[in-house]
């Protein structure tokens, strides 16, 4: 299934978006992670359409084909972009917001700022504070230092670790190439705030129906951080996807789809 591509100007930046299943009753917006891109959802989005979803994914500002202005890439900036995009779509108050990895951090921030604008919240493979342990803080400081010096070399090492099951080299190469569309200044600024701003003390304020998705074989500190997000959000539901690493919608899309569809159907 081919997507419909469109551009939206919000908050002084052009967001490049893809849409599948326009007009379907259930609405869902998909938010990629750090150095991610909308094409990550190309195989999974049609599966959502088969369940009656109208699906929109975009390149976050600074990422993919969207605008890459100078300035700070704060959670507030990202959340406001999403809020304005939802208004443009006419979705306020009637859609599910799903974020993966850093995208999950962003949607948690969004739910704290604009709770009235979403019907459901889904956070997948997410840390609400990258410096929550000494080890995770150390690891991310090394990653950031490597990214600042040589983004391509760092991503070549990082991308294969997203998967439990070995992926074809051409897929890894294409994935790595797409991550490098992220402007370095945007990538550094965005991850800085995930490392320095701790959302965990605020998560108890989230009252929107929330699904937290974790992966059986995600990196240990990140998996623990995801489980902690579930513990801190009152009445949230947890689904643990088996046999998958950091990208469950790629490695185990059927289980990922079932988790979303069952949750939204309630």
Secondary structure as the mmCIF struct_conf table of DSSP 4:
data_model
#
loop_
_struct_conf.conf_type_id
_struct_conf.id
_struct_conf.beg_label_comp_id
_struct_conf.beg_label_asym_id
_struct_conf.beg_label_seq_id
_struct_conf.end_label_comp_id
_struct_conf.end_label_asym_id
_struct_conf.end_label_seq_id
HELX_LH_PP_P HELX_LH_PP_P1 UNK A 2 UNK A 3
STRN STRN1 UNK A 4 UNK A 10
TURN_TY1_P TURN_TY1_P1 UNK A 11 UNK A 12
STRN STRN2 UNK A 13 UNK A 20
BEND BEND1 UNK A 21 UNK A 21
TURN_TY1_P TURN_TY1_P2 UNK A 22 UNK A 23
BEND BEND2 UNK A 25 UNK A 25
STRN STRN3 UNK A 26 UNK A 31
TURN_TY1_P TURN_TY1_P3 UNK A 34 UNK A 35
HELX_RH_3T_P HELX_RH_3T_P1 UNK A 38 UNK A 41
HELX_RH_AL_P HELX_RH_AL_P1 UNK A 42 UNK A 49
TURN_TY1_P TURN_TY1_P4 UNK A 50 UNK A 52
STRN STRN4 UNK A 53 UNK A 58
HELX_LH_PP_P HELX_LH_PP_P2 UNK A 59 UNK A 60
TURN_TY1_P TURN_TY1_P5 UNK A 61 UNK A 62
BEND BEND3 UNK A 63 UNK A 63
TURN_TY1_P TURN_TY1_P6 UNK A 64 UNK A 65
BEND BEND4 UNK A 66 UNK A 66
BEND BEND5 UNK A 70 UNK A 71
HELX_RH_AL_P HELX_RH_AL_P2 UNK A 75 UNK A 89
TURN_TY1_P TURN_TY1_P7 UNK A 90 UNK A 90
TURN_TY1_P TURN_TY1_P8 UNK A 92 UNK A 93
BEND BEND6 UNK A 94 UNK A 94
STRN STRN5 UNK A 96 UNK A 100
TURN_TY1_P TURN_TY1_P9 UNK A 101 UNK A 101
HELX_RH_AL_P HELX_RH_AL_P3 UNK A 102 UNK A 113
HELX_RH_3T_P HELX_RH_3T_P2 UNK A 115 UNK A 117
BEND BEND7 UNK A 119 UNK A 119
STRN STRN6 UNK A 120 UNK A 124
BEND BEND8 UNK A 125 UNK A 125
BEND BEND9 UNK A 128 UNK A 128
TURN_TY1_P TURN_TY1_P10 UNK A 130 UNK A 131
BEND BEND10 UNK A 132 UNK A 133
HELX_RH_AL_P HELX_RH_AL_P4 UNK A 134 UNK A 149
HELX_RH_AL_P HELX_RH_AL_P5 UNK A 151 UNK A 159
HELX_RH_3T_P HELX_RH_3T_P3 UNK A 160 UNK A 162
BEND BEND11 UNK A 164 UNK A 165
HELX_RH_AL_P HELX_RH_AL_P6 UNK A 169 UNK A 179
TURN_TY1_P TURN_TY1_P11 UNK A 180 UNK A 181
BEND BEND12 UNK A 182 UNK A 182
HELX_RH_AL_P HELX_RH_AL_P7 UNK A 184 UNK A 196
HELX_RH_3T_P HELX_RH_3T_P4 UNK A 200 UNK A 205
BEND BEND13 UNK A 208 UNK A 208
STRN STRN7 UNK A 209 UNK A 215
TURN_TY1_P TURN_TY1_P12 UNK A 216 UNK A 217
BEND BEND14 UNK A 218 UNK A 218
HELX_RH_AL_P HELX_RH_AL_P8 UNK A 220 UNK A 232
BEND BEND15 UNK A 233 UNK A 233
TURN_TY1_P TURN_TY1_P13 UNK A 234 UNK A 235
STRN STRN8 UNK A 237 UNK A 241
BEND BEND16 UNK A 242 UNK A 243
BEND BEND17 UNK A 246 UNK A 246
HELX_RH_AL_P HELX_RH_AL_P9 UNK A 248 UNK A 251
BEND BEND18 UNK A 252 UNK A 252
HELX_RH_AL_P HELX_RH_AL_P10 UNK A 253 UNK A 265
#
